């Protein structure tokens, strides 16, 4: 029974580590969505309004 609990704990830990690390594989640098001429951020401070 102790082997079974250890095995289940190991499998659950490996599953959690795999799921957490799977989100780290995005390629390229972050860029805002949408066409380049419609992007308003980042803006200078203070705003020019």
C-alpha positions in Angstrom: 0.0 0.0 0.0 2.9 2.4 0.8 4.4 1.8 -2.7 1.0 2.6 -4.3 0.7 5.9 -2.4 4.3 6.8 -3.2 3.7 6.0 -6.9 0.5 8.1 -7.0 2.3 11.0 -5.3 5.2 10.8 -7.8 2.8 10.7 -10.8 0.8 13.6 -9.5 3.9 15.7 -8.9 5.3 15.0 -12.3 1.9 15.8 -13.9 1.7 19.1 -12.1 5.3 20.0 -13.1 4.7 19.1 -16.7 1.5 21.2 -16.8 3.2 24.2 -15.3 6.2 24.1 -17.6 4.1 23.6 -20.7 3.0 27.2 -20.7 6.6 28.5 -20.7 7.3 27.4 -24.3 5.8 30.3 -26.2 8.1 31.5 -29.0 8.9 35.1 -29.7 8.6 38.3 -27.6 5.2 39.4 -26.5 3.4 41.8 -28.8 0.0 43.5 -28.4 -2.9 42.1 -30.4 -4.4 43.9 -33.4 -3.0 45.9 -36.3 0.0 48.0 -35.7 -1.7 51.3 -36.6 -4.4 50.8 -34.0 -2.1 50.1 -31.0 -2.1 53.0 -28.5 0.1 51.5 -25.8 2.7 52.2 -24.5 1.9 55.9 -24.3 4.0 58.7 -23.0 3.2 60.3 -19.7 1.6 62.8 -19.2 -1.0 62.2 -21.9 -1.1 64.7 -24.8 -5.0 65.2 -24.4 
